[in-house]
């Protein structure tokens, strides 16, 4: 059984479209490269205070006072 020529052209066209979409997303930093997750870029987590002796910012869950659970 042979594959019609139009099917091959459609497959190549779809690959090109996906490659262009990924290139556009990577250029706008909408998609990160997988190797960016593996290496540490040295950024601190959002809720980590810059000064460890200072309290966390109020929007962090760690800044909320603990609540007593009901039994």
C-alpha positions, 0 to 999 in steps of 0.5 A, spaced: 500 500 500 502 506 498 501 513 501 498 518 497 503 524 495 498 529 498 498 525 505 506 526 505 505 534 503 500 534 509 505 531 514 511 536 512 506 542 512 504 540 519 511 539 522 513 546 519 507 549 522 509 546 529 516 548 528 514 555 527 509 556 532 514 553 537 519 558 535 515 564 536 513 561 543 520 561 545 522 567 542 516 571 546 518 566 552 512 563 553 515 556 553 521 555 556 526 550 554 527 543 558 534 544 559 532 551 563 529 547 568 535 542 569 540 548 571 539 552 577 539 559 574 540 562 581 533 565 582 530 565 589 523 563 590 517 568 590 516 567 597 523 567 600 525 573 603 531 576 601 533 577 609 532 570 612 531 574 619 526 578 616 518 576 616 515 573 609 511 578 605 504 578 607 502 575 600 505 569 602 502 563 605 507 562 610 506 569 613 499 567 615 498 566 622 496 558 624 489 557 625 487 552 630 484 545 627 477 543 629 477 536 632 
